[in-house]
Each structure stands twice: as structure tokens, then as C-alpha cells.
Amino acid sequence: MFTGLIQSLAEVIAIVPEGPGVRLVVRDSQLAASAKLGDSIAINGCCLTVVKIHDADLAFQAGSETLSRTNLGQLNAGSRVNLEPSLKVGDQLGGHYVTGHIDGLGTIASRQDDADWSTFHIRGPAALTRQMASKGSVAVDGVSLTLVEVTSDTFSVALIPHTLAVTTLGTRKVGDTVNIETDVLAKYVERQLLSADGR
């Protein structure tokens, strides 16, 4: 479980083909110093397991399913990624509950910049926007954000200067692909409503 509060904007050092997937190596000295083998860390919101630690580098394995269903398959050496270690019992919850299981991909349809602030409109699957509501929560590339407007196939989020400075969202542009995870509570509500309708 995660909170959607990014702790590090890290660099991808290497992507090594490995079986049907890849070994993803990310450099972050602070996280590497505290991490243990088997820890869960969200990379752009996608929960992966630490399989090796060497000095400041953390290695993860991502299978073909993960690569095809998230934007991790578009990473290259030198790419920047959002990192968040998993929530520990007793930690402060400042964002919202994020599982690290990506629901789908969205595309940035527009970006309006106003000085150091930005508003993104993101196009995504209707199955996901049905689970969104204005003033609700969504995770975009692992970042906990508040929804501004929601339509049948788009949603908007307003980004403060701090978020733009310390996450990958600051460099995102129109046409870029982002990972989307809807609020876990919305999933349960939708499931109950569908069950009530006999579906």
C-alpha cells in the first residue's frame, strides 16, 4: 500500500532484457540505503519488488504484462521516474490509499501552464472515468492528485509548483502516456452497484 506522495525523482540507470521481461535498475542513494531485498517500491505508481541492491542502485524485475499495461515499457536509460516506498504501519497518510496496481493508461490531451502552475486534461478509458468524481482522488504516475473535472473519457487535475518540480509530471507534455490508478473505494462502490443491478 502507498500514499501517492512521491519521495524521489530518480534516474533509470539500465534496462536489461531478462526472460520475457526486463531488469530495471534505478539509482537513488537514499532509498537504497534503507531498502531491503523483497521490499515493495512504486515506480511511476506501479508496485515492483526490490531484487538487488548495489551501492546507490536498486534493481527490479518487470514482466511483459507489466511492461505492456504501464508506461514502464517506454522507459530508457536516463529516463526519470517517481519512486515511493510502501506505507509502513504508523506512517502518516498525507495522500490517499494507493495500491500500486495500475488500472490503465491515459494520454495527456492538453496542458495549460499559468506561471509555475499547470492544469492537465488527461484522456483515459471510460471504464476508469466512471470510477472518478470531481474532488475525488486519482493517482497519475503514482502521484496522489485531486480531480477537478471529469467527463466520459477525460479528467483534469491542477498541479502546484511543488508537484511539478519533484515528480515526472513537471516534464510531461501533450501526447505523453501516464499510469492511472483510480481510488480503491470507487472500485468497491462500482462493484456493489453492479451487483445490485444483477450483473
ABEGO torsion letter per residue (X at the ends): XBAGBBABBBBBABBBBBEABBBBBBBBAAAAAABBBGBBBBBGGBBBBBABBBEABBBBBBBAAAAAABAAAABBBGBBBBBBBBBBBGBBBABBBBAGBBAEBBBBABBBBBEABBBBBBBBBAAAAAABBBGBBBBBGGBBBBBABBBAABBBBBBBAAAAAABAAAABBBGBBBBBBBBAAAAAAAAAAAAAAGX
